[in-house]
Amino acid sequence: MNIVIVDDNQTNLVIIEKILRKAGYDNLVLLSSAKELYHFLGMDSKEAGEVPVDLILMDLMMPEIDGVEACRTVLKQERLRDLPIIFVTAMGDSYKMAEALDAGALDYVMKPINKVELLARIRSTLRLKHEKDLRKERDKRIQNELALAKQVQRSMLSSPIHDQAVDISAVYEPSSELAGDLYAWYQIAPNRYAVILLDMMGHGISSSLVCMYMYAGLKDTIMEVSDPKAVMDELNWRMNQLQMSDRLINYYFTAIYLVLDTEKQTIHYVNAGHPAGVAMVDGQAVMLDKGCCALGFFERIDIVQDEISYDRQARIILFTDGLVESLGVEHENGMVPIVSRLQEQAEHDPVSLVQNLQPGAGRDDLKDDRCLVMISTK
């Protein structure tokens, strides 16, 4: 337990030191100015190490740099911002004391020093620091666990496919450490590819966990069933297994799922309350907007499956509402720039498409997860 005492009066330093040593505080550092404090804390060094102090007792009135200015300067440092400071002062001006507390000090003790009062305030402040340290350690552990969960979540996303029949790839920009968007695709037969994009309600830990739950049975469901209508029905059933009657918030997700057959040149799909995808079929834009409501609301839902055929080539893009919202337009108007850019862009390049839609957009601008999946036949 390291306590620093800062006072330009040597007598005051000796008095406080004797009180603290008698109370069992042995690791004491005595300093006579704010400059000495800055140096002790390593504030004049480019290499910031560990904070070598648990508590600062500081005089309010000191020459050159007074206690209020020193307090502000110390707490302005990121690594020192939680350092507890108690002022020890003879000044009884309430305005000055208010200024001292506004500067970030946790408490103050008036001179002449009352030993019982001083020790009580030190104990109280150190208890608060201990609780803060525990909280910081817990937050650090949580951040490490979130980073691991993020890595696990990213590992679930499908790798791009570039073969003789089709190109499938995606752009994914989560708004937070853990996101509520998920995409996956599988080759379910020599000429058949299944692709799904879903958007869980909200984002963060809970949405990510529900995403992982849905992903756990996703591949088996798609490989065994494959039919879009049957797959959506199964996913809706799985989502309803999570719902509880006494829960205030029930989770749900929107999704769009399709099966592309490059031999028969057909696209079968179901859109479950998701933003309409776009299929450029032989140069014409077709909206993928047929299907059903979002999944998880009702135990039984009516599902409509639609089919699209093409003669030469099909290019399909699926996206979440975060992409449309980041364009700054309403959903129904968001298709205009998307279709326009897709018609202008001949190559399979989802990254370029997103950049052309949102020139200059940065990660700090994201309010929701942003995802786009592109599928191109050859």
Secondary structure, 3 states (H helix, E strand, C coil): CEEEEECCCHHHHHHHHHHHHHCCCCEEEEECCHHHHHHHCCCCCCCCCCCCCCEEEEECCCCCCCHHHHHHHHHHCHHHCCCCEEEEECCCCHHHHHHHHHCCCCEEEECCCCHHHHHHHHHHHHHHHHHHHHHHHHHHHHHHHHHHHHHHHHHHCCCCEECCCEEEEEEEECCCCCCCEEEEEEEEECCEEEEEEEEECCCCHHHHHHHHHHHHCHHHHHHHCCCHHHHHHHHHHHHHCCCCCCCCCCCCEEEEEEEEECCCCEEEEEEEECCCEEEEECCEEEEECCEECCECCCCCCCCCCEEEECCCCEEEEEECHHHHHHCCCCHHHHHHHHHHHHHHCCCCCHHHHHHHHCCCCCHHHCCCCEEEEEEEEC
